[in-house]
């Protein structure tokens, strides 16, 4: 998901709905068990040509929170930020479910990639009509603004990722203002992951970039078929309407609405007809909507998921500073138990994931966590804690220097399945003498818990904006990085990642990246992949161009209701 990057999402089951769309569902309990590889070949989002979509109507869905930061490039932006951003800002690049990319002709008439004197040079030719809502032309300066704010050279810009942009030497005017020429320092492997979006030139202002979008969407600095209609922070709603300053095909929908709801409230709202689409990726949720499937009013849409469910281990939390303690926690968690809880009743199975850079259904994927030395082994975990000086206390909880090995474990939202996973983690860690104290948090507290690192252990997720996983190696493992909430890493690791990023051949970079990820995991023990899982959505019949789309990113104006 993103400016070409990974984004944070709440808990392990929460998903941001993509600008995608179909496919009907059969009764879930009668389907054969499938894995991610099978689901990766059958995205279900009801793809319909624009002429087969009705004019008018409203689309309403839920999100765990209306994230306070509306600037999707800023460090505190989440996957939800990106989902909102796409509805009222330029979407420059479109993606198929398989991850094939192409220029969005609403904004770009051509993208030319070539190698000149050993450097990748990409020339973007911008649609003449393309204009921001305040009248500022969308031209080469919009590309320059994104590069200047995201290349990492000016630390006053707090960005979510510098990956890729840090390897650009220049962004310059081409034949005229409506052409941007991007020149890299060397050969760059993942051109399709950059400049998926651009920024209004006003965002060169530090305060506007970092703080100006907090609880303020700034619709006047956007562009697209829709613009912000209403934002109600107190009630957690955000809606979009057609943009009368748009130059392309008008939006099919009259209104697009997001509502911030807890998991239980969301499934009830869907059953009551107040939502048009919602996640049903647990046995309980599927059972609740099954009568609606039987009645023929809704359908289940499934695909593989471009996200990681993970556990962050905060190295700055008391007791977790020592890598041996963090490794012990990894080895004290049986990921098969977590997966069994997560996927119970879903007729889905997967091998436990071993990388944050590629998914198991992608070419080049390797299980780097196992290669790093991870296995579920309570005895080995106990020995690591012994070596770190943590001895079992009278109650079984380990102690050192008069302090208990007690760690906060926030759980976001009221989904019973996520709560059950947290309880399982608590129970497993207690067996090795670690007290993981569960703290229940509301869905609207996700951004605060994550950005302020109010946790010792944190079950959450990464959501990918595109298929170019190793393009965002630094975002996941560098220190500092907004996504690496574990606080692990080092300058040496940063340098090694930078060297891998310079490899211009994608296959060679993936090979070198897998080796380095194995090395980093074995050294840091900071973020632990738990599951990937399927995307499973319940949608009202007729919802077109939206749903379980894997990497799909389409034109927002084509989403709507099938004729």
Secondary structure, 3 states (H helix, E strand, C coil): CCCCCEEEEECCCCCCCCCCCCCCCCCHHHCCCECHHHHCCCCECCCCCHHHECCCCEEEEEECCCCCECCCCECCCCHHHHHHHHHHCCCCEEECCCCCEEECCCCEEEEEEEEECCEEEEEEEECCCCECCCCCECCHHHHHHHHHHHCCCCCCCCECCCCCHHHEEEEEECCCCCEEEEEECCCCCCHHHCCCCCCCHHHHCHHHHHHHCECCCCHHHCCCCEEEEEEECCCCEEEEEECCCCCCCCCCCCEEEEEECCHHHHHHHHHCCCCCEEECCCHHHHHHHHHHHHHCCEEEEEEECCEEEEEEECCCCCCCCCHHHHHHHHHCCCHHHHHHHHHCCCCECCCCCCCCCCCCCCCCCCCHHHHCCCCCCHHHHHHHHHHCCCEECCCCCEEECCEECEEEEEEECCCHHHHHHHHHHHHHHHCCCCEEEEEEECHHHHHHHHHCCCCCEEEEEEEECCCCHHHHHHHHHCCCCCCCCCCCCCHHHHHHHHHHHCCCCHHHHHHHHHHHHHHHHHHHCCEEEEECCEEEEEEECCEECCCECCCCECCHHHCEEEC
